[in-house]
Amino acid sequence: MTFIITKSSIADAHETLIQHIVKHGTEILTESNEMTKEVTDVRIKITSPMTSLRISPKCFMKIKGFTEYSKNLIYGYRDTVIFEYDYHERLRKWGVNKISLYDTDVSIDQIKYIINKLQSQTTSRRALAVTWIPCYDEKKDDLPCLQFIQCLIRNGKLDMYVVFRSEDVLSAFGQNVYGLTEMQKYIADALKLPVGNYHHYIVSAHIYHIRDSHELSKFMDV
């Protein structure tokens, strides 16, 4: 059964989801041999992503870490920072150094595409971005959890929809949603629109309840 959360703030959604996983999650041993608690099929709607409480006070990471993450997501990391993958690269330089078509490296700014698409056709259902690169990711162990972003202009506002195949809700959800809603605002500003609803779907929502027990205890002190 789909677990549905509708909250005005990122912080409330984060705390509610963690408590639900602790109480109702199933223990799953991961491919990396770590124990998790998991719930599947989670749908979250945040109605005021930019104006209500954006970071739970129970998070170990504070505002500086969240703002740094969002800047890196939108504008990229320094050249000296190298990852197996990062979301900026997958969204704003999709394919670069990963695949080759007609002997030419592919590099696609999918966020620019979303902006251009919605500028040219405000009712479009085609303003979307993907992160998965099959010919590359199927051979790797470190894979993007975020898979899909779609933006719609509805009721005069920019709504965003995202899909995660897997998400560490305790350590990553708050940061991910903060960064993605900053991306939503970046796109909305380019379109001269207000930010609307933010929709977040997770196939496998989990916490590392043994490894991260100290951090988890802060969220369960209610």
C-alpha positions in Angstrom: 0.0 0.0 0.0 1.3 3.5 -0.9 2.3 5.5 2.1 1.2 9.1 1.4 2.5 12.2 3.2 1.1 15.7 2.6 2.8 18.4 4.6 3.5 22.1 4.2 7.2 21.8 5.1 10.2 19.7 4.2 11.0 19.3 7.9 7.6 17.9 8.8 7.7 15.4 5.9 11.2 14.3 6.9 10.4 13.6 10.5 7.1 11.9 9.6 8.7 9.5 7.2 11.6 8.5 9.5 9.1 7.7 12.3 7.0 5.7 9.9 9.9 3.6 8.7 11.1 2.9 12.3 7.6 1.7 13.3 6.5 -0.1 10.1 9.7 -0.9 8.1 10.9 -4.3 7.2 14.5 -5.3 7.9 16.4 -5.8 4.6 20.0 -6.8 4.2 21.5 -4.8 1.3 23.8 -5.9 -1.4 26.6 -4.2 0.5 25.8 -6.4 3.5 24.3 -3.6 5.7 21.1 -3.9 7.6 18.3 -1.4 6.9 14.7 -0.9 7.7 12.7 -0.3 4.5 9.2 0.7 3.3 8.4 0.7 -0.3 6.1 2.9 -2.4 6.2 6.3 -0.7 4.6 9.5 -2.1 5.2 12.9 -0.5 3.7 16.2 -1.4 5.1 19.4 0.1 2.8 22.4 -0.4 5.1 25.2 0.7 8.6 24.0 0.0 10.2 27.4 0.1 8.3 29.2 2.9 7.7 26.6 5.6 10.4 25.0 7.8 12.9 23.6 5.4 15.4 21.8 7.7 14.4 19.7 10.6 16.1 20.9 13.8 16.9 17.2 14.5 19.2 16.9 11.4 22.9 16.5 12.2 23.8 18.7 9.2 23.0 22.4 9.6 22.1 25.2 7.1 25.6 25.6 5.8 25.8 22.0 4.6 22.4 22.3 3.0 23.1 25.5 1.1 26.5 24.2 -0.1 24.8 21.0 -1.4 22.2 23.0 -3.3 24.8 25.3 -4.9 26.8 22.2 -6.0 23.6 20.6 -7.4 22.7 23.7 -9.5 26.1 25.1 -10.4 28.5 22.2 -10.0 31.5 21.2 -7.9 35.0 22.6 -8.1 37.1 20.9 -10.8 39.2 19.3 -8.0 36.2 17.4 -6.6 35.7 14.1 -8.4 32.9 11.5 -7.9 31.9 8.3 -9.6 28.8 10.4 -10.4 27.0 13.5 -9.1 23.6 14.9 -9.7 24.8 18.1 -11.3 26.7 16.2 -13.9 23.8 13.9 -14.6 21.3 16.7 -14.8 23.4 19.5 -16.4 26.0 17.5 -18.3 24.2 14.3 -19.0 26.4 11.8 -20.8 29.6 13.7 -20.7 32.6 11.4 -20.8 30.2 8.5 -20.4 28.8 7.7 -23.8 29.7 8.5 -27.4 27.4 8.9 -30.4 28.9 9.3 -33.8 32.3 9.7 -32.2 31.2 12.8 -30.4 30.9 13.1 -26.6 27.4 13.9 -25.5 26.8 16.6 -22.9 23.2 17.7 -22.4 22.0 20.4 -20.0 18.6 18.9 -19.1 17.7 21.8 -16.8 18.2 24.3 -19.6 16.0 22.0 -21.7 13.3 22.1 -19.1 13.4 25.9 -19.0 13.4 26.3 -22.8 10.6 23.7 -23.2 8.3 25.5 -20.7 9.1 28.9 -22.1 8.0 27.7 -25.5 5.0 25.6 -24.4 3.6 26.4 -21.0 1.3 23.3 -20.9 4.1 20.9 -21.9 4.3 17.5 -20.3 7.7 16.9 -21.8 9.8 19.1 -19.5 11.8 16.3 -17.8 15.3 15.1 -17.0 16.8 11.7 -16.3 20.0 10.6 -14.6 20.4 6.9 -15.6 22.8 6.0 -18.4 22.3 2.3 -19.1 25.5 1.5 -20.9 27.5 3.0 -18.0 25.4 2.5 -14.9 24.7 -1.2 -15.4 28.4 -1.9 -15.0 28.9 0.2 -11.8 28.3 -0.3 -8.1 27.8 3.4 -7.2 24.6 4.4 -8.9 22.4 7.5 -8.9 19.4 7.2 -6.5 17.6 10.1 -8.1 16.3 8.9 -11.5 13.8 11.4 -12.8 12.6 15.0 -12.6 9.6 16.5 -14.3 8.3 20.1 -14.1 4.8 21.2 -14.9 3.3 24.7 -15.0 -0.1 24.4 -13.4 -2.3 27.1 -11.8 0.3 29.7 -12.7 3.0 28.0 -10.6 5.9 25.6 -11.3 5.4 22.2 -9.8 8.2 19.6 -9.6 7.9 15.8 -9.5 10.9 13.6 -8.7 11.4 9.8 -8.5 14.1 8.1 -6.4 14.7 4.4 -7.0 16.3 4.2 -3.5 16.9 6.8 -0.7 18.5 6.9 2.7 15.8 8.8 4.4 17.7 9.6 7.6 20.9 11.0 6.0 19.9 12.0 2.5 16.2 12.9 2.3 16.4 16.3 3.9 19.5 17.4 1.9 18.1 16.0 -1.4 14.7 17.8 -1.0 16.3 21.0 0.1 18.6 20.9 -3.0 15.9 19.9 -5.4 13.5 22.6 -4.2 16.3 25.1 -4.7 16.5 23.7 -8.3 12.8 24.1 -8.6 13.1 27.8 -7.6 16.0 28.2 -10.0 13.8 27.0 -12.8 10.8 29.0 -11.6 12.8 32.2 -11.4 14.0 31.6 -15.0 10.3 31.3 -16.0 9.3 34.3 -13.8 6.9 32.0 -11.9 6.3 31.3 -8.3 7.2 27.9 -6.9 4.3 25.5 -6.6 4.0 22.0 -5.0 6.9 19.7 -4.7 6.2 15.9 -5.2 8.7 13.3 -4.1 8.3 9.5 -4.9 10.6 6.8 -3.4 10.5 3.2 -4.4 12.7 2.0 -1.5 12.7 4.4 1.4 15.1 3.1 4.1 17.2 3.9 7.1 20.4 2.3 8.3 18.9 1.9 11.8 22.0 0.1 13.3 24.8 2.0 11.7 23.1 5.4 12.2 21.4 4.7 15.6 22.8 7.8 17.3 21.6 10.1 14.6 18.3 8.2 14.4 17.6 8.6 18.2 17.3 12.4 17.8 14.3 11.9 15.4 12.6 9.4 17.7 12.8 11.6 20.8 9.1 12.6 20.6 
